[in-house]
Amino acid sequence: MLKPFQLFIYGLVSLASMAYAQQPQAATGKRLIDILDPQSQATQNMQGLLWTAGIFSFLVLIVTGGALWWVVQKYKTRPGTRPTKPGDSNEPAQFHGNNVLEMFLIGVPVLIVSVLSIYTAKALADVTAKPSNVAETIQVNGWQFWWDFDYEKQGFRNSNELVIPAGQPVELKVSGKDVIHSFGVANLGGRRDAIPGQTNKLIINAAKPGIYYGQCFELCGASHANMLFRVIALPQAEYNDWVSKAKAFQAPTPSDPQLAQGLKVFQANCSGCHAVKGLQGGAPSFPDLSYFGSHTTYAAGIFRNVDNNSELSKEKGDRAVKINGQERVVTLEDWIRNSAQVKPGSLMPAFDGSMHEVKNAETGKWEEVPYTKLSDDDINAVAAYLRSLKLEGVNFKAIPEITNENRDQ
């Protein structure tokens, strides 16, 4: 039978293992970093507070636990002896009250709590204070199961990838559009609930250029765990260049036959929901696909966006799922064909002719009807067209990802 101390140690190991396993992973499969790896002033303040509280707690545990152990060892009944009774010669001295000890036991906890309270108040004030030199204000909208970033002052949107200037404070206005979500970038600091009809503000400031990871922290449905996003921090000059190009972007008219076919199929089947600057159609309640080819991921950060499917492999950390009974790495074509097959809860209709239920407006009954079926050539053409939508001279895929391996470089 395990001793209590052994059970305690095994319990700690189990909890640590579960916490590690629950961390989200990037589209590249690398383990994501968290608040214990601060990459902003806010997270550095919070980590300092965490370590201070942890050290005080450890010291209290050692002192009180050590005192308790010493008392138990000194005064416990030894084997072969009878319990001490009142009046015995070996009975410990009996007394009532000790002013010095009582003042010590009251004063030390008050001092510790006071220090932590002052430190907490200062850290909270630093984290929540709005700086006077906000570089950008961005509206963040949470949807099932993706994120939309509206650069209101600049006049464009960018879905699932938040581009910001490095070393500059950025104000985020966070809201939800369907259910409650929670927006957070662990190593840049703080979370804010994305609540429909309510705006919560958050200031982030990436210490250095790179790609950081964020996710939804509030259970919101079938693909809550797949509701990821990336924060791409650029040097100020590169950020200004990106903003200028994003504002000026207009989808070109392709001359390549496959791309022209992809545009035609896209306009007939996709533009009713998805916006592309320069094309008619689209709605703010669906991801904006302008300059899709410049994105590092798609499907809200869970699949790597590459120019050629030959670049994908499980060895590189790309996700594999069972498609038609066979496990393989997911491609953009798979996503277009049937997104719900590779991301549970996806609301995008399938284009594989599969059956789904709709409610008959006249009878009020649910009926099975087929989705539109696109040929493989049409799906390949749409994928090629989306990959061609790029901002000239912008290559986010070359930006280093901030991971546990390179965080101090």
C-alpha positions as CSV (number, residue, x, y, z in Angstrom):
1,M,0.0,0.0,0.0
2,L,1.3,3.4,-0.9
3,K,2.3,5.8,1.8
4,P,0.6,9.3,2.0
5,F,3.8,11.0,0.8
6,Q,4.1,8.7,-2.2
7,L,0.5,9.4,-3.1
8,F,1.2,13.1,-2.9
9,I,4.3,12.9,-5.2
10,Y,2.4,10.7,-7.7
11,G,-0.5,13.1,-7.7
12,L,1.8,16.1,-8.4
13,V,3.4,14.2,-11.3
14,S,0.0,13.3,-12.7
15,L,-1.3,16.8,-12.5
16,A,1.9,18.2,-14.2
17,S,1.6,15.6,-17.0
18,M,-2.1,16.5,-17.6
19,A,-1.3,20.2,-17.6
20,Y,1.5,19.7,-20.1
21,A,-0.6,17.6,-22.4
22,Q,-3.5,20.1,-22.4
23,Q,-1.3,22.8,-23.9
24,P,-2.4,23.7,-27.5
25,Q,-0.1,23.0,-30.4
26,A,0.7,25.1,-33.4
27,A,0.0,24.0,-37.0
28,T,3.6,22.8,-37.0
29,G,3.0,20.6,-34.0
30,K,5.5,22.5,-31.7
31,R,4.6,22.8,-28.1
32,L,3.4,26.3,-27.3
33,I,4.8,28.5,-24.6
34,D,2.8,30.1,-21.8
35,I,2.8,32.7,-19.1
36,L,6.0,31.2,-17.6
37,D,7.8,32.4,-20.7
38,P,7.1,36.1,-20.7
39,Q,7.6,38.0,-24.0
40,S,6.1,41.3,-22.9
41,Q,6.4,43.7,-20.0
42,A,2.9,42.7,-18.7
43,T,3.8,39.0,-18.5
44,Q,7.2,39.8,-16.9
45,N,5.3,41.7,-14.2
46,M,2.9,38.8,-13.7
47,Q,5.8,36.3,-13.6
48,G,7.6,38.4,-11.0
49,L,4.4,38.4,-8.9
50,L,4.0,34.7,-9.3
51,W,7.6,33.9,-8.2
52,T,7.3,36.3,-5.2
53,A,4.1,34.7,-4.0
54,G,5.5,31.2,-4.7
55,I,8.7,31.9,-2.7
56,F,6.7,33.3,0.3
57,S,4.4,30.3,0.1
58,F,7.3,27.9,0.0
59,L,9.0,29.5,3.0
60,V,5.7,29.4,5.0
61,L,5.3,25.8,4.1
62,I,8.9,24.9,5.2
63,V,8.7,26.9,8.5
64,T,5.2,25.7,9.6
65,G,5.7,22.2,8.3
66,G,9.1,22.0,9.9
67,A,7.8,23.2,13.2
68,L,4.9,20.8,13.1
69,W,7.3,17.9,12.3
70,W,9.6,18.9,15.2
71,V,6.8,19.1,17.7
72,V,5.3,15.7,16.6
73,Q,8.7,14.0,16.8
74,K,9.7,15.5,20.1
75,Y,6.5,14.8,22.0
76,K,5.1,11.7,20.4
77,T,4.6,8.6,22.4
78,R,7.6,6.3,21.9
79,P,7.3,2.5,21.3
80,G,7.1,0.6,24.6
81,T,6.0,3.6,26.7
82,R,2.6,4.5,27.9
83,P,0.9,7.8,27.0
84,T,1.7,10.7,29.3
85,K,-1.0,11.5,31.9
86,P,-1.5,14.7,33.9
87,G,0.7,14.7,36.9
88,D,3.4,12.5,35.4
89,S,7.0,13.6,36.0
90,N,7.7,13.7,32.2
91,E,4.6,15.8,31.4
92,P,5.6,18.9,29.3
93,A,5.2,22.2,31.0
94,Q,1.7,23.5,30.8
95,F,1.1,27.2,30.1
96,H,-1.7,29.5,28.8
97,G,-0.8,32.3,26.4
98,N,2.5,33.7,25.1
99,N,2.4,37.3,24.0
100,V,5.6,37.2,22.0
101,L,4.6,34.0,20.1
102,E,1.1,35.3,19.4
103,M,2.3,38.6,18.1
104,F,4.8,36.8,15.9
105,L,2.1,34.4,14.5
106,I,-0.1,37.4,13.8
107,G,2.5,39.9,12.6
108,V,4.4,37.7,10.1
109,P,1.2,36.7,8.1
110,V,0.0,40.3,8.1
111,L,3.4,41.4,6.8
112,I,3.5,38.7,4.0
113,V,-0.1,39.5,2.9
114,S,0.7,43.3,3.0
115,V,3.8,42.9,0.8
116,L,1.9,40.6,-1.7
117,S,-1.1,43.0,-1.7
118,I,1.1,46.0,-2.6
119,Y,3.0,44.1,-5.2
120,T,-0.2,42.8,-6.7
121,A,-1.8,46.3,-6.8
122,K,1.3,47.7,-8.5
123,A,1.4,44.8,-11.1
124,L,-2.3,45.1,-11.8
125,A,-2.0,48.9,-12.3
126,D,0.9,48.4,-14.7
127,V,-0.9,45.7,-16.7
128,T,-4.2,47.4,-17.0
129,A,-3.0,51.0,-17.6
130,K,-3.7,52.3,-21.1
131,P,-0.5,53.8,-22.5
132,S,-0.7,57.2,-24.1
133,N,1.1,56.1,-27.2
134,V,-1.1,53.2,-28.5
135,A,0.3,52.3,-31.9
136,E,-2.9,50.6,-33.2
137,T,-6.4,49.8,-32.2
138,I,-7.9,46.6,-33.5
139,Q,-11.4,45.1,-33.0
140,V,-11.3,41.4,-32.1
141,N,-14.4,39.4,-32.8
142,G,-14.8,35.8,-31.8
143,W,-16.9,33.4,-33.9
144,Q,-17.4,29.7,-33.8
145,F,-14.6,28.7,-34.4
146,W,-12.4,31.4,-35.7
147,W,-11.2,34.9,-34.9
148,D,-11.6,38.1,-36.9
149,F,-9.3,41.1,-36.6
150,D,-10.8,44.4,-37.9
151,Y,-8.3,47.2,-38.4
152,E,-11.0,49.8,-38.2
153,K,-8.8,52.9,-38.6
154,Q,-7.1,51.3,-41.6
155,G,-10.2,50.0,-43.3
156,F,-9.5,46.3,-43.7
157,R,-9.9,43.0,-41.9
158,N,-7.5,40.0,-41.4
159,S,-8.9,36.7,-40.1
160,N,-7.1,34.4,-37.7
161,E,-3.8,36.2,-37.9
162,L,-3.2,39.3,-35.8
163,V,-0.4,41.4,-37.3
164,I,1.0,44.1,-34.9
165,P,4.1,46.2,-34.6
166,A,6.7,44.8,-32.3
167,G,7.8,46.8,-29.3
168,Q,4.7,49.0,-29.5
169,P,1.5,48.9,-27.3
170,V,-1.6,47.7,-29.3
171,E,-5.1,48.1,-27.9
172,L,-7.5,45.2,-28.6
173,K,-11.3,45.7,-28.3
174,V,-12.6,42.1,-27.7
175,S,-16.1,41.0,-28.3
176,G,-18.1,37.8,-29.2
177,K,-20.5,37.4,-32.1
178,D,-22.3,34.2,-31.2
179,V,-21.4,32.6,-27.9
180,I,-18.9,33.5,-25.2
181,H,-15.3,33.0,-26.1
182,S,-12.1,34.1,-24.3
183,F,-9.2,35.7,-26.2
184,G,-5.7,35.2,-24.9
185,V,-2.1,35.2,-25.9
186,A,-0.4,33.5,-22.9
187,N,3.1,34.8,-23.2
188,L,2.1,38.4,-24.3
189,G,-0.2,38.7,-21.3
190,G,-3.8,38.6,-20.2
191,R,-7.1,37.2,-21.4
192,R,-10.3,38.9,-22.2
193,D,-13.8,37.3,-22.5
194,A,-15.3,37.8,-25.9
195,I,-18.9,38.3,-24.9
196,P,-21.7,39.2,-27.4
197,G,-22.9,42.8,-27.0
198,Q,-20.0,43.7,-24.8
199,T,-16.5,45.1,-25.5
200,N,-13.5,44.3,-23.2
201,K,-10.2,46.0,-23.8
202,L,-6.7,44.5,-23.7
203,I,-3.3,46.0,-24.2
204,I,-0.6,43.7,-25.7
205,N,3.0,44.6,-26.5
206,A,5.3,42.0,-28.1
207,A,8.9,42.5,-26.9
208,K,10.5,41.3,-30.2
209,P,9.4,40.4,-33.7
210,G,8.2,36.9,-34.3
211,I,5.1,34.7,-34.4
212,Y,3.3,34.1,-31.1
213,Y,0.3,31.8,-30.4
214,G,-3.1,32.5,-29.0
215,Q,-6.3,30.5,-28.5
216,C,-9.8,30.5,-27.1
217,F,-9.8,29.9,-23.4
218,E,-13.6,29.4,-23.0
219,L,-15.4,26.2,-23.9
220,C,-17.5,27.3,-26.8
221,G,-18.5,24.2,-28.8
222,A,-17.2,21.2,-30.7
223,S,-14.0,22.9,-32.0
224,H,-13.1,25.0,-29.1
225,A,-9.7,23.3,-29.0
226,N,-9.3,24.1,-32.7
227,M,-10.0,27.8,-32.2
228,L,-6.4,29.1,-32.5
229,F,-4.8,32.2,-33.9
230,R,-1.4,33.6,-34.4
231,V,0.1,37.0,-33.5
232,I,2.7,38.2,-36.0
233,A,4.8,40.9,-34.6
234,L,6.8,42.9,-37.2
235,P,9.4,45.7,-36.9
236,Q,7.7,49.0,-37.3
237,A,8.9,49.7,-40.8
238,E,7.7,46.2,-42.0
239,Y,4.4,46.7,-40.2
240,N,3.8,50.0,-41.9
241,D,4.6,48.4,-45.3
242,W,2.2,45.5,-44.6
243,V,-0.6,48.0,-43.7
244,S,0.0,50.0,-46.9
245,K,-0.1,46.8,-49.0
246,A,-3.2,45.4,-47.2
247,K,-5.1,48.6,-47.6
248,A,-4.2,48.8,-51.3
249,F,-4.8,45.2,-52.1
250,Q,-7.2,44.3,-54.9
251,A,-7.6,40.7,-56.1
252,P,-6.0,40.6,-59.6
253,T,-7.7,39.1,-62.6
254,P,-5.7,35.9,-63.3
255,S,-4.4,35.0,-66.7
256,D,-3.5,31.4,-65.8
257,P,-6.2,29.0,-66.9
258,Q,-6.4,27.1,-63.7
259,L,-6.5,30.3,-61.6
260,A,-9.1,31.8,-63.8
261,Q,-11.2,28.6,-63.3
262,G,-10.6,28.9,-59.6
263,L,-11.8,32.4,-59.5
264,K,-15.0,31.4,-61.5
265,V,-15.7,28.6,-59.1
266,F,-15.0,30.8,-56.1
267,Q,-17.4,33.5,-57.2
268,A,-20.1,30.9,-57.9
269,N,-19.8,29.0,-54.6
270,C,-17.8,30.9,-52.0
271,S,-18.1,34.6,-52.4
272,G,-21.6,34.7,-50.9
273,C,-19.8,34.2,-47.5
274,H,-16.1,35.0,-47.9
275,A,-14.9,38.4,-48.8
276,V,-11.9,39.1,-51.1
277,K,-11.0,42.7,-51.6
278,G,-11.7,43.6,-55.2
279,L,-14.5,41.0,-55.6
280,Q,-18.1,41.4,-54.9
281,G,-19.8,39.5,-52.1
282,G,-18.7,38.4,-48.7
283,A,-20.0,39.1,-45.2
284,P,-18.3,40.1,-41.9
285,S,-19.6,37.0,-40.3
286,F,-17.3,34.8,-42.3
287,P,-13.5,34.8,-42.6
288,D,-12.0,37.3,-45.0
289,L,-9.8,35.5,-47.6
290,S,-8.0,38.6,-49.0
291,Y,-4.3,37.8,-49.3
292,F,-5.0,34.2,-48.1
293,G,-1.8,33.1,-49.7
294,S,0.3,35.3,-47.4
295,H,-1.2,33.6,-44.3
296,T,0.9,31.0,-42.5
297,T,-2.1,28.9,-41.5
298,Y,-5.8,28.4,-42.3
299,A,-8.9,26.9,-40.5
300,A,-8.1,29.2,-37.5
301,G,-4.5,28.2,-37.0
302,I,-4.7,24.4,-37.1
303,F,-3.4,23.6,-40.6
304,R,-0.2,24.9,-42.2
305,N,-0.7,27.0,-45.3
306,V,1.9,25.9,-48.0
307,D,2.3,26.5,-51.7
308,N,2.7,22.9,-52.5
309,N,1.2,19.9,-50.7
310,S,4.5,18.0,-51.0
311,E,5.8,20.3,-48.2
312,L,3.3,18.7,-45.7
313,S,4.2,15.7,-43.6
314,K,3.4,14.2,-40.2
315,E,7.2,14.4,-39.5
316,K,7.0,18.2,-39.7
317,G,4.1,18.2,-37.3
318,D,1.3,18.7,-39.8
319,R,-2.1,17.3,-38.6
320,A,-3.4,14.1,-39.9
321,V,-7.0,12.9,-39.6
322,K,-9.1,10.1,-40.9
323,I,-10.6,10.9,-44.3
324,N,-12.8,8.3,-45.8
325,G,-11.4,5.7,-43.3
326,Q,-7.8,6.5,-44.1
327,E,-5.5,8.7,-42.0
328,R,-3.5,11.2,-43.9
329,V,-2.2,14.8,-43.6
330,V,-4.9,17.4,-44.3
331,T,-4.5,19.5,-47.4
332,L,-6.2,22.7,-48.4
333,E,-8.2,20.7,-50.9
334,D,-9.5,18.5,-48.1
335,W,-10.6,21.5,-46.2
336,I,-12.5,23.0,-49.2
337,R,-14.1,19.6,-50.0
338,N,-15.5,19.0,-46.5
339,S,-14.3,21.2,-43.7
340,A,-16.4,19.6,-41.0
341,Q,-14.7,16.3,-41.7
342,V,-11.3,17.7,-40.6
343,K,-12.5,20.3,-38.1
344,P,-15.6,19.2,-36.0
345,G,-18.3,21.9,-35.9
346,S,-17.1,23.8,-38.9
347,L,-20.1,25.7,-40.4
348,M,-18.7,25.9,-43.9
349,P,-20.9,23.7,-46.3
350,A,-19.3,20.7,-47.9
351,F,-18.6,20.5,-51.6
352,D,-18.5,16.8,-51.9
353,G,-22.2,16.0,-52.6
354,S,-22.7,14.5,-49.1
355,M,-26.1,14.6,-47.5
356,H,-27.2,17.1,-44.8
357,E,-30.4,18.0,-43.1
358,V,-32.4,21.2,-43.8
359,K,-35.7,22.4,-42.5
360,N,-38.5,22.6,-45.1
361,A,-39.9,26.1,-44.8
362,E,-43.4,24.9,-46.0
363,T,-43.8,21.7,-44.0
364,G,-41.6,22.5,-41.1
365,K,-40.0,19.0,-41.4
366,W,-36.3,18.2,-41.6
367,E,-35.2,16.7,-44.9
368,E,-32.0,15.3,-46.2
369,V,-30.6,17.1,-49.2
370,P,-27.2,16.8,-50.9
371,Y,-24.5,19.5,-50.8
372,T,-23.2,20.9,-54.0
373,K,-20.6,18.6,-55.5
374,L,-17.5,20.1,-57.0
375,S,-15.2,18.1,-59.2
376,D,-11.6,17.5,-58.1
377,D,-10.4,19.9,-60.9
378,D,-12.7,22.6,-59.5
379,I,-11.5,22.1,-55.9
380,N,-7.9,22.1,-57.0
381,A,-8.5,25.3,-59.0
382,V,-10.1,27.1,-56.0
383,A,-7.2,26.0,-53.8
384,A,-4.7,27.3,-56.4
385,Y,-6.5,30.6,-56.7
386,L,-6.6,31.1,-52.9
387,R,-2.9,30.4,-52.7
388,S,-2.3,33.0,-55.4
389,L,-3.9,35.8,-53.3
390,K,-0.7,37.3,-51.8
391,L,0.7,40.6,-50.8
392,E,3.7,41.3,-52.9
393,G,6.9,41.2,-50.9
394,V,5.2,39.9,-47.7
395,N,6.4,36.5,-46.5
396,F,5.2,35.7,-43.0
397,K,6.2,32.1,-43.4
398,A,9.9,33.2,-43.1
399,I,9.3,34.8,-39.7
400,P,10.6,32.8,-36.8
401,E,8.0,31.2,-34.5
402,I,8.6,32.0,-30.8
403,T,8.9,28.6,-29.3
404,N,10.6,27.1,-26.2
405,E,13.6,26.3,-28.3
406,N,14.3,29.8,-29.6
407,R,12.7,32.2,-27.1
408,D,16.0,33.5,-25.8
409,Q,17.6,34.1,-29.1
